[in-house]
Amino acid sequence: MSVVTRFAPSPTGFLHIGGARTALFNWLYARHHGGKYLLRIEDTDRARSTQEAIDAILDGLNWLGLMPDGDVVYQSRNATRHADVAKSLLAEGKAYYCYCSPEELAEMREKAKAEGRPMRYDGTWRDRDPAEAPAGVDPVIRLKMPQDGETTIHDQVQGEVTIGNSQLDDMILLRSDGTPTYMLSVVVDDHDMGVTHVIRGDDHLTNAFRQYQLFVACGWDVPSFAHIPLIHGPDGAKLSKRHGALGVDAYREMGYLPEAINNYLLRLGWAHGDEEIISQEKAVEWFDLPAVGKSASRFDFAKLENLNGHYIRHADDARLAALAAAAIGNVDESGLALLTAGMPGLKERAKTVAQLAESAGFYLRRPTFPLEIPKAAKLLSGDAPALLAEVADFLETYQDWAEDSLQEALRAWAEERELGLGKIAQPLRAALTGSNISPSIFEIMVVLGKEESLARIRAAAAQS
């Protein structure tokens, strides 16, 4: 059997980080087994579904590298097919018209509430003659659920899960206006798309029992289910807005790399020994459903940031420079070249693109004196300006403008004056960057070039 998975989001908002993990698990499982990974937009709720949300989902999946194999399926376009299936079940006696009025359903609801049990349709019209139907009531079509015995789901994550069929009331397939319900649409689309494995959040586990019975009623193969635990916040509660950013687009804006997001989401609920840094190639090789845990995972922003720092340190300099430039804004080609040249030193200290952009600013603009950062300003106090003037005079005549030679030359120059290298390195840092923290000053001098470096040093020396 060729594996076919699907990710099926509802376009009522952004691509949630939990949805991104579900997409990732579906993508990895299909890749691991050499199968197909499909995307279905479940847009049957026309009132809440928006094109903006669809675009956000597709954009997020594209950024993460999780676009589907083949065209996107839009559930709303299959409504006629869904309705035809319901009518076929009706013709086969596996479904029936229900003419209950809103008042009757409300009465059932109140009775269930009074008895302290969930609302279940009581089967009033299951075996009644439609000839008894009241006038003026548009019926719904309900599926005849089994009333005895049990339904067992052999879930690849949760194990065997069983409920009594008495808990499954006769669910609605077609509403009174002829539109198909979510339950019907999902089952028909999964069958028509050839889905073999339904991998989704465990909040859908209760749906699986009803969907199982619908597959059986239609005479179709039931896909294998795998319900993965939800992601919780650091406090153990279900991940919500109060825990911070939830949309994939927000993580991108905060400066996370897609490979870091994928690596982090992979490790939320799945493990391969003690491995933490897992490449896409290794993830495809190792991923399988038996290694997915049954317990909810806690989202840890500190771990994500540290992981992102690893991927930034190993990312291509030109790519990072382009991302930092986009975050800074209004960076021309010469500025982009400076950022690219300076990226080896910059990326060693950054954990997000936002941090990269903030720390890279000195390459694009000269420091303004007096400096705003107190610790940096202190480095230019006392005899520092006079010392910088002497350094500038020395560097003016120095020809070998390379990191190692500059470092050795300035070390020797300092020793001649019975100074430690730090005595001149720290004022130089403040003069070149406007900060007390930066990459190697010798790397900075090479990236800026001799002319620009001397201009900054002399500007700082003039602050006396």
N, C-alpha and C positions, 0 to 999 in steps of 0.2 A: 504494500500500500504506500502510495506517495503521500507524504505529509503535506497538509494544507492548513495553515493557521490564518487567523484574521484579527485585526484590531478594529473595534467598532465603536468609536466615540460618538456622543451626541453633540452637535454643534450649537450648544447653548452658552458657550463661554470659551475661555482660553484653553490651551492644552495643559491640563493639570500635570504636575510632576508625577503623580501616581499613575496617570494615564500614560505618560511617557515610559514609565517602567513596564507597564503592561505591553505596550507596543514593542519595547526592547525584548522582553521575554518571548513574545510571539515571533519576532524577527530572528532571534538567536535559535529558537527551537527549529524553525523551518530551515535555517542555514545549516544547523548541526546535522539534520537528517536529509539534507539535499532536496528539500521540498520548496513549497511556495508560501509566501507571506502576503496576504491581501489586506486591503483597507476598505472598510464600509462606513460611510457617513450615515448615521442613523438619524435622519432628518424628518421623521414622520410627524414630530411635534412642530408643525409649521408655524405656530404662534411664537414659539421660543427659539426656533432655529434661525440663525442669521448667516448671511454670506460672510460677514466680518469674522464670525467665529470659525466658519469653515476655512477661511483664508489663514487664520491664526493657527489652526490645527495643522494644515498642510505646510505652512512656513516652519512651524516647530519641528515637525517630523523631518522635513528636508534638512534643517540645520543639524539635527541629530544623526542624519544619515539613515533614517528609517522609513524611507518612501517605499511603497509596495511594489510587488512584482505584478505588472499589468495595470489596467485602468482602475481608478477609484470607482467604487460602486456607491450609488446614492439610493438609499432605501426607499425614499418617497417615489421614485420612478417605477417601483415594482408593485405599487398598490393594487393594480388590477390583478396581477398574478396572485398576490396574497389573498384577495377576496375570492378568486376562483378556487383556491384550495379549501377555503372555509365552506364554500358552496358544495364542493365535492364531498366533503365530510358530512355535510347535511344530507346530501342525496344518498350516502351510504349508511345513514342511520347512526353515524358516530357523533353527530352534533344535532342540535335542535334549536328551534326558535323559542326565545323566552320573551313573554309579554308583560313581565312585571313592571308595574308603574314605579315612578320615583318614590311615591309614598310607601309602597310595599317594601321596597329596598331599604328605605329609611327605618321602617318598623323592624326589619331583620337586624339592622345595625344597632338599634336601640336595645333590642332583646339580647344581642350578643354582649353589648356593653354592660347591661344589667347583670348578666351571668358571668361577667369577668372573663370572656373568651374572645378570640379574634373573630371578626366578621367573616362569615362564610355563607355563600348563597345556599339556600336550603333545598334546591332542586324542584321548586314548585312546578315548573313547566317541563321537567325532564320527561315525564311519561304522559303528559296531558295531550289531548287532541287539539291541534291548532284551531279547529272549528270553534272551540270555546273562547277563542281570543276576544278580548274586549275591543270595541270599535275605537278607532282613533289612536291606537298605540303602535308605534313603529318598533318592531321587535329587534332584539340583538340575537346573534347566533352564539350559542355556548357549546363547548366541547363536553362530551360525556366522559367524565373521569371515572376510573375504576373506584368502586366504593368499598371494596374489601381488600385485604392483603396489605402488602408493603411495596414501596419503591426504593430500590437501592442504587445509589450512584457510586460507581467505582472511580473515585476521584484520584488523579495522579499526585495530588499534593495532600489532600485531606484524608485519603484512605477511603474505606467503605463508609458511606453515610446513608442511613436508612430512616425513612419516616413512614408512618402509617398512612395508607391512602385515604383514610377518613379525614385527614387534614387538608386534602386537595379538593376544593370545591370546583364546580363546573365553570371554568374560566371563560370569559367572553373572548370570542375570536373576531367577530365583526360587530361594531357599534351600531346603534339604531340608524345612524346616517350612512351606513354602508362602508365606513372607513375601518381598516384593519387595526387591531391592537398591536402593541409592542411585542407581546409574546408570540403572536402569530407571525408577524413580520420577521422576527429574528430567526425562528425555526425554518421558515420557507427560504429565506436568504442563505442561511448556513447550508441547507441542503443544495440549493441551486448553485452555490459557489463551490461546492465540493469540499466544504470544510471538514477536516478529519479530527482536529483538536481545537477545543474551545478553551483558551487560556485567558482568564480574566480575574478581577478582584473577587474576594470571597463574599462581598456583599451581594453577589449574584447567585450564591449557592442555593438559596431558597427558590429562585427562578428555575434552577436546573431540573427540579423534580417535575414541575409542570411542563417544561419544555421536553423533557424525556418522554412523557406520556403523549405529547403531540407528535413527536417523531414516530412513536410506535403506532399511533392512530393512522398516520399517513403511510405507514408501511415502509418507512425510510430507515437507513442505518443511523444509529445514534452515535454522534461524535464522542470522542473521549474528552472528559472534562478535567480541568485542572484549575482549581480556585486558589489564587495566591492571596496571602494575608495582606491587609491594608497597611499603609505607612502611617505611623503615628508621629506626633511631635516629640520634642525632647522630654516633655512632661508625661508622656505615655498616653495622652489623649489623641483622638483622631485628628490627623493633620488638618488644620483650618487656617483661615486668614490671620488669626492672631499669632500664629507661629512665624509669620513672615511671608516672603514671596512664595507664591504657589504656581504661577504660570511659567512655562519654559521660557517664554520671551523675557520675563523678569530676570531669570538667571543669566540669560545672555547679556542683558543690559548691565548687570552687576559685574560682568567681566569673567564669567566662567566659560571654559572651553567645552565644546560638545563631547570630546573624548573623555573629559573628566566627569561630566554629568553621566555619561553612559557607564563608565567604570564604577562610579559611586552607586548608581541605581542598581547595577548588576549585583553589588554586594549587599544590597538591602533585601535580605531574605534568601540569598543564595550564597553558597560558599564552595571553594575548592581548596581544601586544606587551610593553610594560613596565608594564602596568596591575597595580597591587597591591590597591587598594581597589575592589572590584567589587560593585555592588549586585545584589540578586536579579534585578531586571529586566534588567540588563545581562548577567548570567550566562546567563539564559534566551536572550537575543538572540544572544550570542556563542558559547555552548558547542557544540562538535561534536567528534566522535571523532578526526578527523585531527590535531587540535592536542594530543592526549594523547601525552606522550613515552614512549619505550620503556624508559628507565632508571628505577631505583628512586629515590624522593625521600627526603630526610632530614628528619625531624621536628625542628623548631627551636622550643623553648619560648619563647625570647626574642622571636622574630618573632611568635609567636602572641600573646604578652603585649602587644607594641607595637600589633599590629593590634586587639586587644581594647580597648586604651586609646583608639584612634580611635573605635571604636563606642560606648564609654562616653561620650566627650565629645559625641557627636551623639545620644545616646539621650534619650528623654523623661524629664524630671526626676521626675515622679510614679512612673513605672515603676521607675526606679533607686532611689527612696526606698523603695518597697515591697520590692525585692530586698534592699536594705541592712537594712531593718527585720527581714526574715525571717532574715537572717544574724545579726543582733544578738539577736533574740528578746525577747519581752515588751515590745513597743513599742505604746503606746496611740495613740489617734487624734491627740492633741495632739502626741505625739512624732513621729508620721508627718508631721504638718503642718510641724513644725520641719525634719525631714530634707528634705522637698520644697522648702521655702523656701531651705534652705542648699545644695541640690544644685548650682546653677550654679558655685559656688566649689569644692565638694568634688570634682566629677567632672573638673576640669581636671588634677588631680594623680594620679588613680587609674588603674590599668591593669586592675584586677579588682574585682568586687563585694566580695570579701573586703577589699581595701584600702579601698574606700569605707566599708564598715562599721566598719573599725578607725579611720579618720580622722574619722568622723562622731560618734563616741561622746561627744565633749564637748558636743554639742548636747543630749544626753539626760541628762547628769549633770554637776553642778558639779565643778570641780577640788577635790581634797583636798590641803590644805596641811599640812606642807611637800610640795612637788612631788617625785615620784619620778624624773622625768627630769632628770639632772644639768644639762644645758644650759639647760633651762627654769628650774630652781631658781636657777641663776646669774643669770638675768635679773631675779630678784626680790631680789637681794642689795644691799648698800650702801644708797644713798639712794633706791632704787626704790620701797619701800613709802611713804615720805613723798611722793614725786612722784605716786604713784597716788592718794593721798588728796586731793591738790590737784586732780588731774584729775577725780576723782569729784565734788568740790565744784563744779567748773566745769560738768560735764555735768549735774548736778542741775538747774541753772537753764536749760540749753539746750533749746530747743523743737523745732527743725527736725531731727527724727531720721531723716535720710536719708543714704545713703552719701557723696555728693559734699559735702553741707553739713557733715557731721561731719568729713570729712577736711580741708576748708578751715578749719573752726573750730579744730581741734586743731593744725593747722599754724601758724595765726596765734597761738594761745595759746603754742606752743613758741617761736616766734620772739620773742615779747615777753620771754621769759625767756632769750633767746639760746641756745636749744637746737635741735638738729635734730629733725625729726619722728621719726626712728628712735629717738631717746633715750627717747621715751615710747611709741612704737608697740610696741617689743619687750617691755617690761614688761606692756603692755596685752595682748599676745598670750598671754603666760604666764598672766596673771590670768584671761583669758576662756576659755582652752582647756586650760590645764595643760601646754601643749607649746610648743616653740620653732618649730614648723612648722605652718602652717595657711593657710586661705584669707585673703583680705583682712580685717583686723580690723574695718574699717568695714562690710563685708558681714555679718560675724558679729554686730556690735552691732545692726544693723537686724533680723536674723533673730531674735536673742534678745529684742529689745525693750529699752526703756529700763530698766524695773524690774529685769529679770534681769541685764542688763549691769552696772548700778550695784551690785547685790548682789555680783556676782563681783569687781568691782574693789575694793570696800570690804573684802571678805574677804581679798583678797591684800594690801591696804594694812595690814591688821592684823597681818601677819607681820613683825614688827620684832625 
